[in-house]
Amino acid sequence: MTRRKRRNHSPELKAKVAIAALKGDKTLAEQAQQYDVHPTQITDWKTQLLERSAVVFGEQVARNLARTSRRCRRRLVS
């Protein structure tokens, strides 16, 4: 019996699979077969996406606040 070589999945594939899992159109088993990954891996990627998605929006909010504060300072100085 030959062992399968460890695979490294791209971040794009992980995101695609996790988003498909969130949609819930197919069962976990169907998705695992479609993407050729283990169902546990799909569950892990889905959990990571849910946990880290707030960071994406948090960074965006922080950038917007920084821009707004710079604009306010410019107006006060002018």
N, C-alpha and C positions, 0 to 999 in steps of 0.2 A: 504494500500500500504506500503510495507516494503522498507526502504531505504537500498541501497547497502552500505556495510561497506567500508570505505576508504582503498584502497590498496596501498602498497608500492612496487614499481617495482625495481628490481635489476638493478644495473648499466649495467650489461651484456645485459639484455633485452632492456634497453633504447638504448644502442649502436647498437644492432642488428636491432631494429626498425628504428632508425635514418639512418643507412646505407642503409637499404632497401628503405627508402623514397628517399634517394639521388639517388639511382639507377633508380628509376622511372619505374620499370617494371610493377607495378600494380598501380591502382588508389588509392587515399588516402582512399576512402571508403572500397576498397577491403583489404587494409592493416589493417585498423581499425578493420574490421571483423576478419581477420586472427589472429591478436594479441590480440583481445578483449580489445582494448583501444579506447578512443575517438579520432576522427580525429584531433581535436585541440591539443591534447597531442602529437600526432605524429609530427605535425608542430612545436610545441615548442621544442621537443627533436632534431629535425632536425636543427633548428635555433641555439640551444645551441652547437651542434656538429660543425657547421660551424664557429661559433664565437670562440670556444675554441680550435679548431684543431691547430691553429697557435701556441698556447702555448706549445703544445706537441713538435712541431718541434723546437721551440725557446729554450726549455730546453735542447734538444738534441744538438743543436748547441753550447749552452753555455758550456755543459759538454765537448764537443769535443775541444773547444777553451782552456779550462782549461787544458786538457791533453796535448795539443800541446804546450802550454806555459811552462808546467812542463818539457817536453822533451827538449825544447830549452834551458831552464835554466840549465839542467843537462849537455847538450853539451857544454855550455859556461864555466861551472865550470870545466869540465874534461879537 
